[in-house]
Amino acid sequence: MFWLSASDNPYADNRQILVPYSDSMKAVLKRGGQEAASRPSGYTMAAGAFGNGNGGAISGNLIVAANTESNSDYIRNVKAAGLPVHPVRFPAALPETFIKFQTRLKDLVFEPFGGSLTTAAVAEALDRRWVASECMLEYVRGGQLRFPSAKAA
């Protein structure tokens, strides 16, 4: 993944990709936070630390998303049109995470390796503008089927 920005201070907001709190964190919040304690590192945690809910936890560095698509609308439509199914599609959760994290509504998302236009479809569903490029015309034609209400330019 590449993250390109025209700014020295690019937008990123991890509040847009929070995950549900674990059961243990829910218990901490219910108690009103942690008890005061000294850590082996020398850090002293104040009473009530981590007592404010923020709507969820910051997600980890690993995006867990199954790539087991075998009978999606994309595959059915591409096959019905007599076009080749792109062989290396990735799950929509991958671009969805980065689009939510690094863009705002109406921002522009560019996919330099458009493939089956998964990123484009996710960007559009999230109300972002998008541009994609792909060197295989057959894959672009198949990807267009993700946008049945689009009008040809």
C-alpha positions in Angstrom: 0.0 0.0 0.0 1.2 3.5 -0.8 -0.1 6.6 0.9 0.6 9.7 -1.2 -0.3 13.2 0.0 0.2 16.6 -1.4 0.6 17.9 2.1 3.3 17.7 4.7 0.5 17.0 7.2 -1.6 14.4 5.6 -5.1 13.5 7.0 -5.4 10.4 9.0 -8.0 9.7 11.7 -7.9 6.4 13.5 -11.2 7.2 15.1 -12.7 6.2 11.8 -11.5 2.6 12.1 -12.1 1.9 15.8 -12.8 -1.7 16.8 -15.2 -2.9 19.6 -13.7 -2.9 23.0 -12.6 -6.2 24.4 -14.6 -7.7 27.3 -11.7 -6.8 29.7 -11.7 -3.2 28.5 -15.5 -3.0 28.9 -15.0 -4.2 32.5 -12.4 -1.5 33.1 -14.8 1.2 31.7 -17.6 -0.1 33.9 -15.4 0.2 37.0 -14.5 3.8 36.1 -10.9 3.0 35.0 -7.8 1.3 36.3 -6.8 1.2 39.9 -3.7 3.3 40.8 -0.6 1.1 40.4 3.1 1.3 39.8 4.4 -0.6 36.8 7.8 -2.5 36.7 8.9 0.1 34.1 8.6 2.8 36.8 5.4 4.3 35.3 2.7 5.1 37.9 -0.8 4.7 36.6 -3.3 7.1 38.2 -6.6 5.9 39.6 -9.2 6.1 36.9 -6.8 5.8 34.0 -8.4 4.4 30.9 -11.8 5.2 32.4 -13.1 7.3 29.5 -14.8 5.4 26.7 -13.9 6.7 23.2 -16.3 4.6 21.2 -13.9 1.7 20.6 -10.3 0.6 20.6 -7.5 1.5 18.1 -7.2 -1.4 15.8 -4.1 -3.5 15.6 -1.6 -3.5 12.8 -3.0 -6.7 11.2 -6.1 -6.5 9.0 -7.9 -9.8 9.3 -10.1 -10.3 6.2 -10.9 -13.6 4.5 -10.2 -13.8 0.8 -12.6 -16.6 0.1 -14.9 -15.0 -2.5 -16.0 -17.7 -4.9 -19.6 -16.8 -5.9 -19.9 -13.0 -5.6 -22.0 -10.7 -7.8 -18.7 -9.6 -9.5 -17.8 -13.2 -10.4 -21.3 -14.1 -11.6 -21.6 -10.9 -13.7 -18.1 -11.2 -15.2 -18.7 -14.8 -16.2 -22.1 -14.0 -17.6 -20.5 -11.3 -19.7 -17.9 -13.7 -21.0 -15.1 -11.8 -19.5 -12.1 -13.1 -17.5 -12.4 -13.0 -13.7 -9.4 -11.1 -12.3 -7.2 -13.8 -10.7 -5.9 -11.8 -7.7 -8.7 -9.9 -6.1 -8.3 -8.8 -2.5 -11.1 -8.5 0.1 -13.0 -5.2 0.2 -12.0 -4.8 3.9 -8.4 -4.0 2.9 -9.1 -0.8 0.9 -12.1 0.0 3.2 -9.8 0.3 6.2 -7.3 2.6 4.5 -10.0 4.7 2.8 -11.8 5.3 6.1 -8.5 5.9 7.9 -6.9 8.3 5.4 -9.6 10.1 3.6 -12.7 12.3 4.2 -16.0 12.3 2.4 -15.5 13.5 -1.3 -11.7 13.0 -1.2 -10.1 11.4 -4.2 -8.8 7.8 -4.0 -6.4 6.6 -6.7 -5.9 3.0 -7.5 -2.9 2.6 -9.8 -3.5 -1.2 -10.2 -7.2 -1.2 -10.7 -7.7 -4.9 -11.3 -11.3 -5.8 -10.7 -12.0 -2.2 -9.3 -12.6 -3.4 -5.8 -11.0 -0.2 -4.4 -13.1 1.9 -6.7 -16.3 0.2 -5.6 -15.4 0.6 -1.9 -14.4 4.3 -2.5 -17.7 5.0 -4.2 -19.7 3.2 -1.4 -17.9 5.4 1.1 -18.8 8.6 -0.8 -15.3 9.2 -2.1 -14.3 10.1 -5.6 -12.0 7.7 -7.4 -9.7 7.2 -10.3 -8.3 3.8 -11.3 -5.9 2.6 -13.9 -5.4 -0.9 -15.2 -3.4 -2.2 -18.2 -5.8 -5.1 -19.0 -8.9 -3.8 -20.8 -10.8 -7.0 -20.1 -10.4 -6.5 -16.3 -11.6 -2.9 -16.6 -14.7 -4.1 -18.5 -15.3 -6.7 -15.8 -14.8 -4.1 -13.1 -17.3 -1.8 -14.7 -20.0 -4.4 -13.9 -19.6 -3.4 -10.2 -21.3 -0.1 -11.2 -24.5 -1.2 -12.9 -26.2 2.3 -12.7 -23.1 4.2 -14.1 -23.5 5.9 -17.4 -20.8 5.7 -20.0 -18.9 8.9 -20.6 
